[in-house]
Amino acid sequence: KRFSPRRGSGSGRGGISAAALYLPTTEGVYELEHRTLRELRFLPWALESGIPLPGLSEGGNILAVDGALVVTGRDQIVTLYDTSAADRVAVEDLEKNPDDPRAIYRVALMALRTGRNDEAVGFFRRVREMTKDGSDRNLYAAATRQIFTQSLALGDTLLAAREKTRAREYYRSAVETAADDAERVVARLRLADCLLGEGNY
């Protein structure tokens, strides 16, 4: 049996697991049935949001271990794994328990994994608001940390895209959720740069 990839050209060492064979190409990795080499699915070198994974445009060497694919590219190592089942459970759990902050937090993490960072921040804000009474200090701290980190990153992305009004909102969110003075200074400097760019002195 022979298999010819439709997307990209073969590049790197393939891998094998109990479930399938894996053939890397310059565009992604093919999962093939052992005996027939029938294509089971194609996993592109990109996130679900379509953002390319850096360092894998030349393919990579694959090791299948514990249900995941470890890919060594030219200058980095990436682990690929199927989160669809876990994501489905998270969504179903939230539908059953819409007021459970932990269920909301899990869906927020799912949103992050799929590149929906702005949506994730909204979920994290809900979690923070629901736990600010001290009912779950660890979850409150985790949500606050996520809001700070993602708000700063979103602010940078929006500022680079010249969406200064939205960038300003996220920088202010980062200022409000900074864990210490050092982080607050970083967020305030980003906010100041944004305001200066708008002509607000």
Beta strands, then each sheet from edge to edge (+ up, - down):
strand 1: 15-16
strand 2: 21-24
strand 3: 28-32
strand 4: 39-44
strand 5: 61-65
strand 6: 68-72
strand 7: 77-81
sheet 1: 1+ 2- 3+ 4-
sheet 2: 5+ 6- 7+
end
